[in-house]
Amino acid sequence: MSAEVNKVPDRMRRQVISGLGATALSSMIPISLNADEDSGQVQRIAASSAKDIAAGRSLTLRLLIPEGCGDNVAPVIKAFQDSTGIKISLIQTPVDDINTQLTLDNLAGERRYDVALPATFGIPDLATSETIIALSDYAKQYEPPGYRDDILYRIGDSFDGELYGFQTDGDAYLMFYHQALLESPDEQARYADKYGEPLAIPQTWPQLDQQMAFFHRPADNLSGGLLFRTPSYLAWEWWVRFHAKGFWPLSKTLVPQIDSDAGVEALEEMIRATEHLAPEVNKLGLFENWERYSRGDVFCNIGWGGSQKYLNSAKSSMRGRMLYGPTPGGIVDETLLVTPYFNWGWNYVVTASSAEPELAYLFALYASTSDQSTSAVRQEGGYFDPYRREHYEDSEIQRIYTKEFLSVHEQSLVSAIPDLYLANQGKYFGALSEGLQRALQGKLKPEIALQRVAQKWNLITERSGSLEQQRRWLNLRAKYPSNVSKHLKDIG
């Protein structure tokens, strides 16, 4: 890598001069371009630079991806191989295992991957364990200023002031509603008589809980909801419920605030809401959740764009029968506070074990460009969701997702609160999930469960380096959407 990272590399100059001309060369030296022109030029330069680096060698890059994303990466791999002659070997692993597998293989000293697609929430742990490498110098070398501006959610790409990845999947949590039930004149009349308010897409969590209770009719084979209750996923709902009450999960000095009255109330709401969910929710993972909701006998569900791809497919009886809304909010400062949440997403990273890190970066850069990312999101059989502005204008993506869904999804992505991007994020959320599960199972009272989680969080913070974690947390707080952060408070 050139030490003078702000200059155009020699091989890039040769490529531009020979293939794009002097006009294109001038645009590589820092100016911000039109998004499509910028991305298209970066795509050409990434491919040409990779080809230049690999000249005279037969190379294969190894790409680790979560199962279910093969269709998304297939057209990108083909285009990259055709453009560079560099082969890509694809390795797949279960969606819930990819971050752990990356870390364990790194600890074992196994050089199995060059590029990977872990979940975005795992980047802090992958970075601190030195499983992945920082990409900041490569970005200065190859990415024009403003190149990432059209990526609607970028918070998870960076950690400790360094760039580590390329967001390639827009996972904003949102809600799905059974249109026939929500718009039924009979149901609307009964609901209004019972509660004294109209039946409509709920704006707050109490309204959602009330609607799930209203539609939960086991004798009629109808369930109120299908919100996740498996250990891996249940913390996400609590995270949104808690934020919607107007509090930060940690104070500025990292004192946990999750065991406050607001945290206990959010957990008590989840416990009551569970009574009105389909009885099998405790056993349903991601794909089982989609299949179950597709049968058409549940009022509402929670999920992502991947959920919509399945539910809007020919295999689903809910196709064309849903309405969409953001995750509900709460009334704070006499204002509706809605806190959409980016809780997953896949992210291209370069592994520390790669023998060809620059080539691995160039593949990730190539895959993130407008044309290639649009091609990936278009794949009906994969689970990448829109995350760049132009994705929402693509006619094929609109067909796959529907314009109605994309409207809610885009707004949720733009205003999404981040995950807890601190070192040992997995330990913080693992402790939270365990505490929530024990309370939901009736093994601990909600206040005791959250007190124990708070105690574990204090230990995790201490072992992570309190001052460093505090710096990270203050930095993360500053990245919350301003329309959310202005309503969030510290306790006391």
Wavefront OBJ file of the C-alpha trace (Angstrom):
o trace
v 0.000 0.000 0.000
v 1.285 3.485 -0.816
v 2.437 5.442 2.212
v 1.046 8.600 0.607
v -2.530 7.482 0.923
v -4.061 10.768 -0.237
v -2.423 10.481 -3.645
v -3.711 8.463 -6.583
v -1.753 5.156 -6.750
v 0.469 4.596 -9.796
v -1.521 1.592 -10.985
v -4.719 3.644 -10.698
v -3.121 6.404 -12.788
v -2.114 3.855 -15.449
v -5.627 2.393 -15.506
v -7.319 5.754 -15.747
v -4.987 7.052 -18.438
v -5.315 3.931 -20.563
v -8.997 3.196 -20.034
v -10.845 6.281 -18.876
v -8.811 9.237 -20.101
v -7.609 12.474 -18.584
v -11.079 13.704 -17.675
v -11.673 10.684 -15.442
v -8.229 11.141 -13.914
v -9.060 14.643 -12.788
v -12.196 13.352 -11.071
v -10.174 10.947 -8.928
v -8.394 13.777 -7.127
v -10.570 14.743 -4.348
v -13.916 16.004 -5.497
v -17.357 14.654 -4.748
v -19.219 13.372 -7.800
v -22.729 12.525 -8.793
v -23.566 9.296 -6.952
v -23.981 7.102 -10.042
v -20.905 8.502 -11.822
v -18.854 8.280 -8.634
v -19.868 4.702 -7.910
v -19.457 3.606 -11.519
v -15.962 5.020 -11.694
v -14.984 3.417 -8.393
v -16.276 0.074 -9.678
v -14.075 0.303 -12.781
v -11.032 1.361 -10.800
v -11.530 -1.357 -8.165
v -11.662 -4.029 -10.877
v -8.708 -2.630 -12.816
v -6.575 -2.190 -9.701
v -7.331 -5.731 -8.558
v -6.438 -7.071 -11.988
v -3.207 -5.089 -11.913
v -2.228 -6.419 -8.471
v -2.989 -10.013 -9.504
v -1.207 -9.790 -12.858
v 0.681 -12.960 -13.677
v -0.738 -14.890 -10.737
v -3.619 -17.332 -10.421
v -5.483 -16.148 -7.332
v -8.567 -17.208 -5.441
v -10.167 -15.103 -2.711
v -12.179 -16.960 -0.096
v -15.496 -15.370 0.887
v -17.413 -16.447 4.009
v -21.131 -15.625 3.886
v -24.248 -16.433 5.937
v -26.524 -19.095 4.493
v -29.316 -17.571 2.452
v -27.152 -14.849 0.896
v -25.661 -16.933 -1.908
v -28.082 -15.554 -4.474
v -27.138 -11.992 -3.502
v -23.404 -12.412 -3.967
v -23.550 -14.666 -7.059
v -23.933 -11.880 -9.665
v -21.295 -9.766 -7.928
v -18.826 -12.662 -7.875
v -19.414 -13.378 -11.567
v -18.951 -9.735 -12.547
v -15.761 -9.428 -10.472
v -14.295 -12.660 -11.836
v -15.114 -11.642 -15.414
v -13.510 -8.221 -14.889
v -10.380 -9.315 -13.037
v -9.734 -13.015 -13.660
v -9.577 -13.472 -9.873
v -11.631 -16.395 -8.630
v -13.898 -16.242 -5.584
v -14.407 -19.359 -3.487
v -17.681 -19.234 -1.551
v -18.047 -20.693 1.958
v -21.406 -20.613 3.761
v -22.293 -20.940 7.436
v -25.543 -20.597 9.450
v -26.723 -17.006 9.887
v -26.397 -17.048 13.674
v -22.903 -18.595 13.642
v -20.885 -16.481 11.225
v -19.447 -13.969 13.717
v -18.465 -16.712 16.156
v -16.951 -18.851 13.415
v -14.809 -15.953 12.206
v -13.482 -15.310 15.701
v -12.790 -18.945 16.569
v -10.996 -19.619 13.297
v -8.840 -16.549 13.875
v -7.956 -17.667 17.409
v -7.051 -21.090 16.060
v -4.737 -19.516 13.495
v -6.667 -20.937 10.550
v -6.330 -18.920 7.334
v -9.640 -19.884 5.822
v -11.105 -16.591 4.569
v -10.094 -13.319 2.931
v -13.446 -11.540 2.936
v -16.467 -12.184 5.131
v -20.016 -10.970 5.688
v -20.544 -10.925 9.459
v -23.475 -9.238 11.164
v -22.802 -5.535 11.629
v -23.360 -5.658 15.387
v -20.309 -7.930 15.675
v -17.776 -5.550 14.153
v -16.593 -4.115 17.524
v -15.799 -7.595 18.840
v -14.207 -8.693 15.568
v -12.064 -5.555 15.566
v -10.921 -5.765 19.185
v -10.083 -9.466 18.804
v -8.038 -8.546 15.699
v -10.102 -10.912 13.587
v -10.627 -8.219 10.943
v -8.417 -5.339 9.816
v -9.022 -1.602 9.582
v -9.679 -0.349 6.048
v -9.110 3.358 6.605
v -5.863 3.590 4.632
v -7.328 1.647 1.720
v -10.380 3.911 1.770
v -8.176 7.024 1.561
v -6.386 5.420 -1.349
v -9.384 4.284 -3.386
v -12.584 6.034 -2.254
v -13.300 9.603 -3.406
v -14.644 12.017 -0.773
v -18.359 11.534 -0.264
v -18.337 8.074 -1.819
v -20.346 6.578 1.058
v -22.818 9.446 1.409
v -25.640 7.590 -0.358
v -25.424 4.676 2.078
v -28.359 5.412 4.375
v -26.928 3.708 7.463
v -23.149 3.851 7.980
v -22.701 3.936 11.762
v -21.806 0.254 12.015
v -18.990 0.432 9.456
v -16.608 2.189 11.852
v -15.201 1.498 15.296
v -12.614 3.334 17.397
v -12.163 5.927 14.680
v -11.253 3.371 12.020
v -13.237 2.106 9.061
v -13.747 -1.666 9.128
v -16.472 -2.549 6.665
v -19.023 -1.906 3.951
v -22.673 -2.071 4.948
v -24.350 -4.253 2.357
v -27.741 -4.995 3.882
v -30.254 -2.499 5.275
v -31.806 -4.219 8.281
v -34.188 -1.761 9.883
v -36.660 -3.429 12.249
v -40.303 -2.756 11.312
v -43.837 -4.113 11.596
v -46.145 -6.190 9.381
v -49.941 -6.117 9.795
v -52.738 -8.298 8.423
v -54.546 -5.841 6.158
v -57.892 -7.630 6.101
v -58.083 -7.599 9.890
v -56.881 -4.034 10.302
v -59.257 -2.654 7.655
v -62.318 -4.806 8.368
v -65.322 -2.532 9.059
v -66.683 -5.055 11.558
v -63.385 -5.279 13.434
v -62.997 -1.499 13.387
v -66.467 -1.028 14.865
v -65.884 -3.618 17.597
v -62.495 -2.143 18.450
v -63.843 1.406 18.649
v -66.700 0.237 20.882
v -64.310 -1.576 23.200
v -61.457 0.939 23.446
v -62.951 4.243 22.345
v -60.348 4.815 19.637
v -60.017 3.889 15.951
v -58.322 0.719 14.772
v -55.290 1.795 12.738
v -51.556 1.105 12.444
v -50.399 1.591 16.058
v -48.116 4.486 16.870
v -47.078 3.369 20.365
v -46.173 0.072 22.025
v -49.231 0.176 24.326
v -51.425 0.537 21.242
v -49.734 -2.430 19.569
v -50.101 -4.549 22.704
v -53.769 -3.614 22.908
v -54.357 -4.600 19.299
v -52.585 -7.932 19.729
v -54.794 -8.640 22.752
v -57.889 -7.699 20.739
v -57.078 -10.045 17.860
v -55.794 -12.938 19.952
v -58.584 -15.515 19.607
v -57.224 -19.048 20.018
v -60.719 -20.531 19.758
v -60.935 -19.033 16.257
v -57.386 -20.124 15.329
v -56.244 -16.493 15.286
v -53.193 -15.179 17.151
v -52.420 -11.590 18.032
v -48.746 -11.539 17.093
v -45.568 -13.402 16.223
v -42.893 -11.249 17.873
v -39.653 -13.138 18.492
v -39.207 -14.915 21.808
v -36.159 -17.045 21.057
v -33.004 -16.135 23.060
v -31.028 -14.842 20.067
v -33.644 -12.286 19.038
v -35.812 -11.241 21.981
v -33.456 -8.503 23.270
v -34.060 -6.430 20.143
v -37.701 -5.812 20.956
v -36.871 -4.757 24.508
v -34.154 -2.415 23.168
v -36.732 -0.556 21.054
v -39.386 -0.547 23.778
v -36.880 0.864 26.274
v -35.554 3.628 23.995
v -39.125 4.620 23.150
v -39.582 5.523 26.819
v -37.028 8.296 26.430
v -33.907 7.055 28.241
v -30.338 6.178 27.368
v -29.401 2.570 28.250
v -26.171 3.841 29.837
v -25.353 7.152 31.463
v -22.473 9.258 30.167
v -20.243 7.556 32.732
v -21.456 4.069 31.752
v -23.789 3.521 34.692
v -26.430 1.049 33.419
v -29.921 2.565 33.276
v -31.612 -0.542 31.961
v -32.777 -1.585 35.440
v -34.651 1.687 35.932
v -38.427 1.943 36.228
v -38.544 2.446 32.461
v -36.552 -0.738 31.833
v -38.697 -2.789 34.183
v -41.857 -1.387 32.618
v -40.629 -2.315 29.131
v -39.959 -5.873 30.296
v -43.331 -6.143 32.038
v -44.970 -5.033 28.791
v -43.133 -7.788 26.917
v -44.284 -10.383 29.444
v -47.933 -9.323 29.111
v -47.658 -9.138 25.318
v -46.336 -12.704 25.180
v -49.750 -13.941 26.324
v -51.169 -12.754 23.002
v -48.560 -14.244 20.686
v -48.823 -17.503 18.776
v -48.047 -20.300 21.274
v -45.061 -21.622 19.319
v -43.062 -18.341 19.289
v -40.579 -19.713 21.829
v -39.422 -22.239 19.245
v -39.396 -20.144 16.077
v -36.110 -18.995 14.611
v -35.795 -16.537 11.757
v -36.947 -18.648 8.825
v -39.559 -20.495 10.876
v -41.029 -17.135 11.857
v -41.478 -16.186 8.212
v -43.112 -19.472 7.303
v -45.461 -19.301 10.284
v -46.659 -15.768 9.548
v -47.160 -16.590 5.876
v -50.089 -18.868 6.776
v -52.308 -15.840 7.373
v -53.734 -16.528 10.840
v -51.662 -14.019 12.878
v -52.457 -10.303 13.155
v -48.946 -8.833 13.218
v -45.265 -9.655 12.957
v -41.916 -7.912 13.344
v -38.998 -8.235 10.965
v -36.838 -6.835 8.168
v -36.662 -6.621 4.411
v -35.776 -10.306 4.249
v -39.094 -11.026 5.957
v -40.854 -9.029 3.252
v -39.047 -10.863 0.455
v -40.396 -14.138 1.799
v -43.862 -12.885 2.760
v -44.318 -11.170 -0.606
v -43.238 -14.247 -2.546
v -45.423 -16.788 -4.313
v -44.942 -19.297 -1.481
v -46.699 -17.005 1.025
v -50.465 -16.725 1.444
v -49.864 -13.231 2.914
v -48.634 -11.861 -0.392
v -50.473 -8.616 -1.163
v -52.342 -8.792 2.146
v -50.116 -6.727 4.462
v -49.738 -3.177 5.691
v -46.476 -1.867 7.121
v -45.371 0.497 9.855
v -42.264 1.422 11.831
v -41.700 -0.185 15.187
v -44.041 1.586 17.622
v -42.830 4.458 19.767
v -43.759 6.157 23.013
v -44.990 9.519 24.213
v -42.063 11.502 25.587
v -42.134 15.231 26.321
v -45.721 15.193 24.992
v -44.313 14.096 21.636
v -44.440 10.774 19.802
v -40.914 9.364 19.984
v -40.315 6.651 17.385
v -37.009 4.815 17.609
v -36.452 2.567 14.572
v -33.554 0.216 15.157
v -30.753 -1.152 12.980
v -30.220 -4.467 14.692
v -28.583 -6.716 12.143
v -27.332 -6.221 8.592
v -24.424 -7.901 6.811
v -21.124 -6.099 6.377
v -18.202 -6.813 4.041
v -14.966 -7.017 6.063
v -11.391 -8.108 5.393
v -9.973 -10.774 7.673
v -6.679 -10.452 9.508
v -5.662 -13.859 8.153
v -5.907 -12.842 4.488
v -2.698 -13.084 2.500
v -4.184 -10.618 0.002
v -5.828 -7.890 2.103
v -5.712 -5.212 -0.598
v -7.392 -7.505 -3.100
v -9.951 -8.470 -0.478
v -10.684 -4.789 0.146
v -11.018 -4.124 -3.581
v -13.557 -6.925 -3.923
v -15.579 -5.455 -1.033
v -15.330 -1.993 -2.594
v -16.439 -3.384 -5.961
v -19.396 -5.165 -4.354
v -20.533 -1.986 -2.579
v -20.816 0.153 -5.698
v -24.172 1.278 -7.023
v -24.501 -1.174 -9.917
v -23.212 -4.207 -8.032
v -25.124 -3.570 -4.819
v -28.320 -2.981 -6.783
v -27.771 -6.270 -8.594
v -27.302 -8.013 -5.236
v -30.415 -6.541 -3.611
v -32.502 -7.400 -6.691
v -32.048 -11.119 -6.107
v -35.399 -12.507 -5.042
v -33.878 -15.551 -3.401
v -31.398 -13.722 -1.171
v -31.770 -11.612 1.943
v -29.820 -8.419 1.223
v -32.123 -5.419 1.646
v -31.916 -1.885 0.217
v -29.423 0.450 1.861
v -28.483 3.001 -0.827
v -30.838 5.725 -2.055
v -30.912 4.463 -5.619
v -32.046 1.002 -4.498
v -35.463 2.422 -3.639
v -35.939 3.760 -7.176
v -35.100 0.488 -8.929
v -38.195 -1.019 -10.598
v -37.188 -4.629 -9.946
v -36.534 -3.941 -6.262
v -39.898 -2.171 -6.086
v -41.560 -5.247 -7.586
v -39.906 -7.610 -5.122
v -40.602 -5.532 -1.993
v -43.582 -3.322 -3.049
v -43.451 0.465 -2.957
v -45.534 0.527 0.221
v -42.999 -1.533 2.134
v -40.018 0.364 0.731
v -41.467 3.693 1.843
v -41.608 2.553 5.483
v -38.262 0.753 5.222
v -36.376 3.756 3.835
v -37.676 6.092 6.511
v -36.857 3.582 9.244
v -33.333 3.096 7.910
v -32.636 6.827 7.706
v -33.742 7.431 11.303
v -32.545 4.172 12.893
v -30.885 4.098 16.309
v -27.693 2.014 16.390
v -26.905 -1.187 18.175
v -24.574 -1.088 21.189
v -21.336 -0.763 19.204
v -18.912 -1.172 22.099
v -16.160 -3.680 22.694
v -17.715 -6.903 23.997
v -21.069 -6.056 22.450
v -21.813 -9.762 22.348
v -21.318 -10.082 26.101
v -23.506 -7.073 26.885
v -26.349 -8.343 24.712
v -25.831 -11.945 25.786
v -26.320 -10.927 29.419
v -29.363 -8.857 28.471
v -30.933 -11.701 26.491
v -30.374 -14.158 29.336
v -31.949 -11.823 31.878
v -34.951 -11.084 29.686
v -35.493 -14.762 28.966
v -35.450 -15.720 32.654
v -38.025 -13.027 33.383
v -40.208 -14.086 30.441
v -40.046 -17.669 31.693
v -41.157 -16.555 35.153
v -37.885 -17.604 36.790
v -37.042 -14.068 37.973
v -39.053 -10.963 38.690
v -38.422 -8.300 36.019
v -36.709 -5.898 38.422
v -34.391 -8.634 39.748
v -33.579 -9.871 36.262
v -32.571 -6.397 35.069
v -30.614 -5.648 38.228
v -28.536 -8.748 37.574
v -28.031 -7.700 33.956
v -26.880 -4.268 35.131
v -24.389 -5.895 37.509
v -23.019 -8.020 34.671
v -22.778 -4.943 32.454
v -20.676 -3.212 35.100
v -18.274 -6.162 35.163
v -18.086 -6.264 31.366
v -17.348 -2.539 31.272
v -14.624 -2.857 33.905
v -12.969 -5.743 32.072
v -13.202 -3.865 28.776
v -11.425 -0.800 30.144
v -13.846 1.694 31.640
v -12.262 4.873 30.279
v -11.970 3.487 26.762
v -15.542 2.180 26.835
v -16.764 5.537 28.096
v -15.092 7.276 25.168
v -16.702 4.827 22.763
v -20.119 5.282 24.326
v -19.999 9.077 24.198
v -18.981 8.821 20.555
v -21.861 6.434 19.853
v -24.390 8.635 21.654
v -23.369 11.477 19.358
v -24.275 9.318 16.338
v -27.896 8.742 17.371
v -30.387 10.539 15.089
v -30.881 14.047 16.456
v -34.676 13.719 16.424
v -34.251 10.788 18.843
v -31.324 11.898 21.003
v -32.925 15.217 21.921
v -35.646 13.263 23.760
v -33.389 10.731 25.499
v -32.482 11.421 29.125
v -30.131 10.172 31.773
v -31.683 9.114 35.071
v -31.000 11.318 38.076
l 1 2 3 4 5 6 7 8 9 10 11 12 13 14 15 16 17 18 19 20 21 22 23 24 25 26 27 28 29 30 31 32 33 34 35 36 37 38 39 40 41 42 43 44 45 46 47 48 49 50 51 52 53 54 55 56 57 58 59 60 61 62 63 64 65 66 67 68 69 70 71 72 73 74 75 76 77 78 79 80 81 82 83 84 85 86 87 88 89 90 91 92 93 94 95 96 97 98 99 100 101 102 103 104 105 106 107 108 109 110 111 112 113 114 115 116 117 118 119 120 121 122 123 124 125 126 127 128 129 130 131 132 133 134 135 136 137 138 139 140 141 142 143 144 145 146 147 148 149 150 151 152 153 154 155 156 157 158 159 160 161 162 163 164 165 166 167 168 169 170 171 172 173 174 175 176 177 178 179 180 181 182 183 184 185 186 187 188 189 190 191 192 193 194 195 196 197 198 199 200 201 202 203 204 205 206 207 208 209 210 211 212 213 214 215 216 217 218 219 220 221 222 223 224 225 226 227 228 229 230 231 232 233 234 235 236 237 238 239 240 241 242 243 244 245 246 247 248 249 250 251 252 253 254 255 256 257 258 259 260 261 262 263 264 265 266 267 268 269 270 271 272 273 274 275 276 277 278 279 280 281 282 283 284 285 286 287 288 289 290 291 292 293 294 295 296 297 298 299 300 301 302 303 304 305 306 307 308 309 310 311 312 313 314 315 316 317 318 319 320 321 322 323 324 325 326 327 328 329 330 331 332 333 334 335 336 337 338 339 340 341 342 343 344 345 346 347 348 349 350 351 352 353 354 355 356 357 358 359 360 361 362 363 364 365 366 367 368 369 370 371 372 373 374 375 376 377 378 379 380 381 382 383 384 385 386 387 388 389 390 391 392 393 394 395 396 397 398 399 400 401 402 403 404 405 406 407 408 409 410 411 412 413 414 415 416 417 418 419 420 421 422 423 424 425 426 427 428 429 430 431 432 433 434 435 436 437 438 439 440 441 442 443 444 445 446 447 448 449 450 451 452 453 454 455 456 457 458 459 460 461 462 463 464 465 466 467 468 469 470 471 472 473 474 475 476 477 478 479 480 481 482 483 484 485 486 487 488 489 490 491 492
